[in-house]
Amino acid sequence: MELAGPPAAPVPLAELAGRPLSTWRYAEALGVPEKLWRSATLGEGLTPLLPAAEQVSVKVEYASPTLSFKDRGAVVLLCAALAAGARRVIADSSGNAGTAVAA
């Protein structure tokens, strides 16, 4: 897995609209092969926005698999580790990041 390289080619908006509402909607930009992310995903990402007040919306992160926005970063990190050949990872966390990595 190459972490530094040329940017991904643009994906037409019409194609994005037909994709699942998850972090992996943007898989090309993340540089993670489909087979790899499909084996790792728990459906994280693209949690709903709810209107709260005039011109204010709130992001509903408790709709994430571990109730935290950290699920998105954790699954991309774990996919990168798997692509690099890692069989185990260690997470130093006192909270949500550890839960996201453990999931």
C-alpha positions as CSV (number, residue, x, y, z in Angstrom):
1,M,0.0,0.0,0.0
2,E,1.5,3.3,-1.1
3,L,0.8,6.1,1.4
4,A,2.4,8.8,-0.6
5,G,1.9,9.1,-4.3
6,P,-0.2,10.7,-6.9
7,P,-3.7,11.8,-5.9
8,A,-6.6,9.5,-6.9
9,A,-8.5,10.3,-10.0
10,P,-11.7,12.3,-9.5
11,V,-14.9,10.3,-9.1
12,P,-18.0,11.7,-10.8
13,L,-20.6,12.9,-8.3
14,A,-23.2,10.8,-10.0
15,E,-21.1,7.7,-9.2
16,L,-20.6,8.7,-5.6
17,A,-24.4,9.2,-5.1
18,G,-25.0,5.5,-5.9
19,R,-22.4,4.3,-3.3
20,P,-23.1,3.1,0.2
21,L,-23.1,5.8,2.9
22,S,-19.9,4.9,4.6
23,T,-16.2,5.9,4.8
24,W,-15.6,3.6,1.9
25,R,-17.6,5.7,-0.4
26,Y,-14.3,7.5,-1.0
27,A,-12.1,4.3,-1.1
28,E,-10.0,5.5,-4.1
29,A,-8.9,8.6,-2.1
30,L,-8.0,6.5,0.9
31,G,-5.9,4.1,-1.2
32,V,-7.2,1.0,0.3
33,P,-8.0,-2.0,-1.9
34,E,-11.7,-3.0,-2.0
35,K,-11.0,-6.6,-0.9
36,L,-9.2,-5.3,2.2
37,W,-11.6,-2.7,3.3
38,R,-14.6,-5.0,2.8
39,S,-13.1,-7.5,5.2
40,A,-12.5,-4.8,7.9
41,T,-15.4,-2.4,7.8
42,L,-18.2,-2.3,10.4
43,G,-20.1,0.3,8.4
44,E,-18.4,3.3,9.9
45,G,-18.8,6.8,8.5
46,L,-21.3,9.3,7.1
47,T,-23.3,9.5,10.3
48,P,-26.4,11.7,9.9
49,L,-26.6,15.4,10.4
50,L,-29.7,16.6,12.2
51,P,-31.0,20.2,12.2
52,A,-30.6,21.8,15.6
53,A,-31.3,25.5,15.1
54,E,-31.2,28.0,12.3
55,Q,-28.1,27.3,10.3
56,V,-26.9,24.8,12.8
57,S,-26.7,21.0,12.4
58,V,-25.4,18.4,14.8
59,K,-23.5,15.3,13.7
60,V,-24.9,12.1,15.2
61,E,-21.7,10.2,16.0
62,Y,-23.4,7.8,18.4
63,A,-24.7,6.1,15.2
64,S,-21.1,4.9,14.6
65,P,-20.4,1.2,15.4
66,T,-18.5,2.1,18.6
67,L,-20.4,5.3,19.2
68,S,-17.4,7.4,18.2
69,F,-16.1,9.3,15.2
70,K,-12.8,7.6,15.8
71,D,-14.1,4.5,14.0
72,R,-13.3,6.1,10.7
73,G,-9.6,6.7,11.3
74,A,-9.2,3.4,13.1
75,V,-10.4,1.3,10.2
76,V,-8.3,3.2,7.7
77,L,-5.3,2.7,10.0
78,L,-6.0,-1.0,10.4
79,C,-6.4,-1.5,6.7
80,A,-3.0,0.2,6.2
81,A,-1.4,-2.1,8.8
82,L,-2.9,-5.1,7.2
83,A,-1.7,-4.0,3.8
84,A,1.8,-3.7,5.2
85,G,1.6,-7.2,6.5
86,A,0.8,-6.6,10.2
87,R,-0.9,-9.4,12.0
88,R,-1.4,-7.5,15.3
89,V,-1.6,-3.9,16.3
90,I,-1.3,-2.2,19.7
91,A,-3.3,0.9,20.6
92,D,-2.4,3.3,23.4
93,S,-5.7,4.9,24.4
94,S,-7.7,5.7,27.4
95,G,-10.9,5.8,25.6
96,N,-12.7,5.8,22.2
97,A,-9.7,5.2,20.0
98,G,-8.9,2.0,21.8
99,T,-12.5,0.9,21.5
100,A,-12.5,1.7,17.8
101,V,-9.2,-0.2,17.1
102,A,-10.4,-3.2,19.2
103,A,-13.7,-3.4,17.3
